[in-house]
Amino acid sequence: MRVVIALAFAALALSASLSPAVSATRIDVGSLSSEEVTISGGGAVLYELYTATWCESCAEFDDLIEPLRTEHDERMAFIALHPDDDDDDKIGNSASQHRLNRLHAIEGRVTGTPTSFMDGVVAREGQVSGSQISLALFDAESSQRSRTSLTLSTTSDNGGLIFELSAKLSPSGSHSFNGTQLTIMIGDDDPEVGDSLLAEGAGPFHATLFALFEVDINENGSIGLIEEFPAGTWSMINSQIVNERVIITVRAHSISQPLGDLSILATHEVNDNFLSTTTSPLTLGAVSFFQADEKEENILSGYLIATGLIGIGVLIIAIPSERKNISSGKEEE
């Protein structure tokens, strides 16, 4: 039994030290201004945080977001949602409220702030620690089934952004394209708070959603209803089906935020109109990237975790063995 437990710790150590298949990532600040950014995968956990500038519990959590996003940069597609129905939070907007309406419809109630939604369902509600969020992330990963293969390419274009998003269903999955949607979200890592009511210690605010594009997909992969937030700020350039892969090309117009402050996220998920008739999963795939400094400390952290887990595994084997030897010595006396 000791050997089995030790091997389990060794497996955890290996997963901590080796990077998983990349579905979310960091890029150097400014990369989006000078080059096309492409991210592929689908296995990232979609983490939507319901928060508000005036929320005292949220303020205590604000400082944890950047370390968590940095530590789990290849596993977590993060976006922050501020309500648009309260004049005290000027970060809130129609895009965030649209996502909150979806999440609260899934939950069947309006949750409190803060609430951490992972892959469309409540993972934690109320004040939480960083370790609790890490555990919730692991639980969400453990619940994932076959994920849609997603590839998102993003290019800056004369004050706007052009996105090409492609989706291919998993051959082992149970979902068809019918009743699903492709979603693109743009977040701001340095939003204007204006005259928002700020709780003591509130901020910094990361990946605050301000622009959203959703398009329904029909059974044959053709494009259906389009929703955009803010209204009139997006346009569909092209849609096609190539080798069972649905590909859309869209443009977000007039991005006023500095490109170096943007976080980009894309998902394949169950359409809003089918939420009541679908049990799980609701999020079929997610990819994202955000811009930050280099990640040496994150790599070091992974190795430190791995070393610690290996050490625990060794102790599990070594300590009981030493006790057995001592016991044997007493019997010989």
C-alpha positions as CSV (number, residue, x, y, z in Angstrom):
1,M,0.0,0.0,0.0
2,R,2.9,2.4,0.9
3,V,4.3,1.8,-2.6
4,V,1.0,2.6,-4.3
5,I,0.6,5.9,-2.3
6,A,4.2,6.8,-3.1
7,L,3.6,6.2,-6.8
8,A,0.6,8.4,-6.7
9,F,2.7,11.2,-5.3
10,A,5.2,10.6,-8.0
11,A,2.5,10.8,-10.6
12,L,1.4,14.1,-9.1
13,A,4.9,15.4,-9.1
14,L,5.3,14.5,-12.8
15,S,2.1,16.3,-13.7
16,A,3.3,19.3,-11.7
17,S,6.7,19.5,-13.4
18,L,5.6,18.8,-17.0
19,S,3.5,21.2,-19.0
20,P,0.1,19.8,-20.1
21,A,-1.2,20.1,-23.6
22,V,-1.4,23.9,-24.0
23,S,-4.9,25.3,-24.3
24,A,-4.2,28.5,-22.5
25,T,-0.9,30.5,-22.3
26,R,0.9,33.7,-21.6
27,I,2.6,35.7,-24.3
28,D,5.0,38.6,-24.0
29,V,3.4,42.0,-23.5
30,G,3.1,43.7,-26.8
31,S,3.1,40.5,-28.9
32,L,-0.4,41.1,-30.1
33,S,0.6,44.5,-31.6
34,S,3.3,43.0,-33.8
35,E,2.4,39.4,-34.8
36,E,-0.4,36.9,-35.2
37,V,-1.0,35.0,-32.0
38,T,-2.3,31.4,-32.4
39,I,-3.3,29.0,-29.6
40,S,-4.7,25.5,-30.1
41,G,-6.2,22.9,-27.8
42,G,-9.5,23.0,-26.0
43,G,-8.8,21.4,-22.6
44,A,-8.5,24.6,-20.6
45,V,-11.0,25.1,-17.8
46,L,-13.3,28.1,-18.4
47,Y,-13.1,30.1,-15.2
48,E,-15.6,33.0,-15.0
49,L,-15.4,35.0,-11.9
50,Y,-18.5,37.0,-10.8
51,T,-17.1,40.0,-8.9
52,A,-17.7,43.7,-8.3
53,T,-15.7,46.7,-7.3
54,W,-17.7,47.4,-4.2
55,C,-17.6,43.8,-2.9
56,E,-15.3,43.5,0.2
57,S,-14.8,39.7,-0.1
58,C,-14.0,40.3,-3.8
59,A,-11.4,42.9,-2.8
60,E,-9.6,40.3,-0.7
61,F,-9.6,37.9,-3.6
62,D,-8.4,40.5,-6.3
63,D,-4.7,40.1,-5.3
64,L,-4.9,36.3,-5.8
65,I,-6.0,36.4,-9.4
66,E,-2.7,37.3,-11.0
67,P,-0.7,34.6,-9.1
68,L,-3.4,32.0,-9.8
69,R,-3.6,33.0,-13.5
70,T,0.2,32.8,-13.7
71,E,0.6,29.5,-11.9
72,H,-2.2,27.8,-13.9
73,D,-1.6,29.7,-17.2
74,E,-1.8,26.5,-19.4
75,R,-4.8,25.1,-17.6
76,M,-7.2,28.0,-16.9
77,A,-9.0,30.3,-19.3
78,F,-9.9,33.2,-17.0
79,I,-12.4,36.1,-17.5
80,A,-13.9,38.4,-14.8
81,L,-17.5,39.5,-15.0
82,H,-18.8,42.7,-13.4
83,P,-22.6,43.3,-13.2
84,D,-24.1,45.9,-15.4
85,D,-27.2,46.5,-13.2
86,D,-25.5,48.5,-10.5
87,D,-24.3,52.1,-10.9
88,D,-21.7,51.5,-8.2
89,D,-19.6,49.3,-10.5
90,K,-18.5,51.2,-13.7
91,I,-16.5,48.3,-15.0
92,G,-19.8,46.4,-15.6
93,N,-21.2,46.3,-19.2
94,S,-23.6,44.5,-21.4
95,A,-21.1,41.8,-22.4
96,S,-20.5,40.8,-18.7
97,Q,-24.1,41.0,-17.9
98,H,-25.0,38.7,-20.8
99,R,-22.5,36.0,-19.5
100,L,-23.9,36.5,-15.9
101,N,-27.4,35.9,-17.2
102,R,-26.3,32.7,-18.8
103,L,-24.5,31.4,-15.7
104,H,-27.3,32.3,-13.3
105,A,-29.8,30.6,-15.7
106,I,-27.7,27.5,-15.4
107,E,-27.6,27.7,-11.6
108,G,-31.3,28.6,-11.4
109,R,-30.6,31.6,-9.1
110,V,-28.6,34.8,-8.9
111,T,-25.4,33.9,-6.9
112,G,-23.6,36.3,-4.6
113,T,-20.2,37.9,-5.1
114,P,-17.7,36.6,-5.5
115,T,-18.7,33.3,-7.3
116,S,-16.2,31.2,-9.2
117,F,-17.9,29.4,-12.2
118,M,-15.8,26.7,-13.8
119,D,-16.9,25.2,-17.2
120,G,-20.3,26.8,-16.6
121,V,-21.2,25.6,-13.1
122,V,-20.6,27.0,-9.6
123,A,-17.2,25.8,-8.3
124,R,-17.0,28.1,-5.2
125,E,-19.3,30.8,-3.8
126,G,-18.1,33.4,-1.3
127,Q,-14.7,34.2,0.0
128,V,-12.1,31.6,-0.9
129,S,-8.4,31.0,-0.7
130,G,-6.0,30.4,-3.6
131,S,-5.6,26.8,-2.6
132,Q,-9.4,26.3,-2.7
133,I,-9.4,27.7,-6.3
134,S,-6.6,25.4,-7.3
135,L,-8.5,22.4,-5.9
136,A,-11.7,23.5,-7.7
137,L,-9.6,23.8,-10.9
138,F,-8.4,20.2,-10.4
139,D,-12.0,19.0,-9.8
140,A,-13.2,20.7,-13.0
141,E,-10.4,19.1,-15.0
142,S,-11.3,15.7,-13.5
143,S,-14.9,16.2,-14.6
144,Q,-14.0,17.0,-18.2
145,R,-15.0,14.6,-21.0
146,S,-14.1,14.6,-24.7
147,R,-13.3,18.2,-25.6
148,T,-13.7,20.0,-28.9
149,S,-10.4,20.8,-30.7
150,L,-10.1,24.6,-31.0
151,T,-7.6,26.8,-32.8
152,L,-7.8,30.6,-32.3
153,S,-5.6,33.0,-34.3
154,T,-5.7,36.7,-33.4
155,T,-4.3,39.6,-35.5
156,S,-4.4,43.3,-34.8
157,D,-5.8,45.3,-37.7
158,N,-6.1,49.1,-37.9
159,G,-7.5,49.7,-34.4
160,G,-9.4,46.4,-34.4
161,L,-8.8,42.7,-34.0
162,I,-9.4,39.9,-36.5
163,F,-10.1,36.4,-35.1
164,E,-10.1,33.1,-36.9
165,L,-11.6,30.4,-34.7
166,S,-12.0,26.8,-35.8
167,A,-13.7,23.9,-34.0
168,K,-13.7,20.2,-34.6
169,L,-15.7,17.8,-32.5
170,S,-14.0,15.1,-30.6
171,P,-14.5,11.7,-32.4
172,S,-15.2,10.1,-29.0
173,G,-17.7,12.9,-27.9
174,S,-21.4,12.6,-27.7
175,H,-22.2,16.2,-28.9
176,S,-23.0,17.3,-32.4
177,F,-22.7,20.9,-33.5
178,N,-26.4,21.4,-33.3
179,G,-27.4,23.4,-30.2
180,T,-24.0,24.8,-29.6
181,Q,-22.2,28.1,-30.1
182,L,-18.8,29.5,-30.6
183,T,-17.9,32.4,-28.3
184,I,-15.1,34.9,-28.4
185,M,-14.4,37.2,-25.3
186,I,-12.0,40.1,-24.9
187,G,-10.9,41.1,-21.4
188,D,-9.0,44.2,-20.2
189,D,-6.2,43.8,-17.6
190,D,-6.3,47.6,-16.8
191,P,-9.9,48.7,-17.0
192,E,-11.1,52.3,-16.2
193,V,-12.9,52.2,-12.9
194,G,-14.2,55.8,-13.2
195,D,-16.2,56.8,-10.1
196,S,-17.0,53.2,-9.1
197,L,-17.6,52.5,-5.5
198,L,-14.4,50.7,-4.4
199,A,-14.2,48.4,-1.5
200,E,-11.1,48.9,0.7
201,G,-8.2,47.2,-1.1
202,A,-10.1,46.6,-4.3
203,G,-8.0,45.8,-7.4
204,P,-6.1,45.3,-9.4
205,F,-8.7,44.1,-11.9
206,H,-7.6,41.4,-14.4
207,A,-9.3,40.2,-17.6
208,T,-12.5,42.2,-17.1
209,L,-14.8,41.3,-20.0
210,F,-15.8,44.2,-22.2
211,A,-16.5,42.7,-25.7
212,L,-18.2,39.4,-26.6
213,F,-19.2,37.6,-29.9
214,E,-21.4,34.5,-30.0
215,V,-22.6,32.6,-33.0
216,D,-24.9,29.6,-33.1
217,I,-24.0,26.5,-35.0
218,N,-26.6,24.4,-36.7
219,E,-26.7,20.6,-37.2
220,N,-24.8,20.7,-40.5
221,G,-22.2,23.1,-39.2
222,S,-23.8,26.1,-40.8
223,I,-23.9,29.5,-39.0
224,G,-27.1,30.6,-37.2
225,L,-28.0,33.5,-34.9
226,I,-25.2,36.0,-34.1
227,E,-25.1,38.1,-30.8
228,E,-22.5,40.8,-30.2
229,F,-21.7,43.1,-27.3
230,P,-21.4,46.0,-27.4
231,A,-23.9,46.1,-30.3
232,G,-22.5,47.1,-33.7
233,T,-18.9,46.5,-32.8
234,W,-18.4,43.1,-34.5
235,S,-18.7,41.8,-38.0
236,M,-18.6,38.3,-39.5
237,I,-16.1,38.1,-42.3
238,N,-16.4,34.5,-43.3
239,S,-17.6,31.1,-42.3
240,Q,-16.8,27.7,-43.8
241,I,-16.6,24.0,-43.1
242,V,-13.3,22.2,-44.0
243,N,-12.7,18.6,-43.1
244,E,-15.4,18.5,-40.5
245,R,-14.0,21.7,-38.9
246,V,-16.2,24.7,-38.5
247,I,-14.2,27.9,-39.2
248,I,-15.4,31.5,-38.6
249,T,-13.5,34.7,-39.2
250,V,-14.7,37.8,-37.4
251,R,-13.6,41.3,-36.7
252,A,-13.9,43.4,-33.5
253,H,-13.9,47.1,-34.4
254,S,-12.5,50.1,-32.6
255,I,-10.7,48.5,-29.7
256,S,-9.9,51.5,-27.5
257,Q,-8.0,49.6,-24.9
258,P,-4.2,49.3,-25.3
259,L,-3.5,46.0,-27.1
260,G,-0.9,45.1,-24.4
261,D,-3.7,45.0,-21.8
262,L,-5.9,42.5,-23.6
263,S,-6.8,38.9,-22.7
264,I,-8.5,36.8,-25.4
265,L,-10.7,33.7,-24.7
266,A,-12.7,31.5,-27.0
267,T,-15.0,28.6,-26.2
268,H,-17.3,26.0,-27.8
269,E,-20.3,25.6,-25.5
270,V,-23.9,24.6,-25.3
271,N,-26.2,27.3,-26.8
272,D,-28.2,29.4,-24.3
273,N,-31.5,28.1,-25.7
274,F,-30.4,24.5,-24.9
275,L,-29.2,25.0,-21.4
276,S,-32.4,23.7,-19.8
277,T,-32.3,20.4,-21.8
278,T,-28.6,19.7,-21.4
279,T,-27.1,18.2,-18.3
280,S,-23.4,18.2,-18.9
281,P,-20.9,19.2,-20.1
282,L,-21.9,22.7,-20.9
283,T,-18.5,23.9,-21.9
284,L,-17.2,21.7,-24.7
285,G,-13.8,23.4,-25.2
286,A,-11.8,26.5,-24.3
287,V,-8.6,28.2,-25.3
288,S,-7.1,31.6,-24.2
289,F,-4.1,33.7,-23.9
290,F,-3.1,36.8,-21.8
291,Q,-0.1,39.0,-21.9
292,A,2.5,39.2,-19.0
293,D,6.1,39.0,-18.3
294,E,8.2,35.9,-18.8
295,K,7.3,32.8,-16.8
296,E,10.5,31.5,-15.2
297,E,9.0,31.8,-11.7
298,N,6.1,29.6,-12.8
299,I,8.4,26.9,-14.1
300,L,10.4,27.1,-10.9
301,S,7.2,26.8,-8.9
302,G,6.3,23.6,-10.8
303,Y,9.6,22.0,-10.0
304,L,9.4,23.0,-6.4
305,I,6.0,21.4,-6.1
306,A,7.3,18.3,-7.9
307,T,10.3,18.1,-5.6
308,G,8.1,18.4,-2.5
309,L,5.7,15.6,-3.7
310,I,8.6,13.3,-4.5
311,G,10.0,13.9,-1.0
312,I,6.7,13.0,0.6
313,G,6.6,9.8,-1.5
314,V,10.0,8.9,-0.3
315,L,9.1,9.5,3.3
316,I,6.0,7.3,3.0
317,I,8.2,4.4,2.0
318,A,11.2,5.1,4.2
319,I,9.6,5.9,7.6
320,P,7.4,2.7,7.9
321,S,10.4,0.6,6.7
322,E,12.6,2.1,9.5
323,R,10.0,1.3,12.1
324,K,9.8,-2.2,10.9
325,N,13.6,-2.6,11.2
326,I,13.5,-1.2,14.8
327,S,10.7,-3.5,15.7
328,S,12.6,-6.4,14.2
329,G,15.7,-5.4,16.3
330,K,13.6,-5.5,19.5
331,E,12.4,-8.9,18.7
332,E,16.0,-10.1,18.3
333,E,16.9,-8.7,21.7
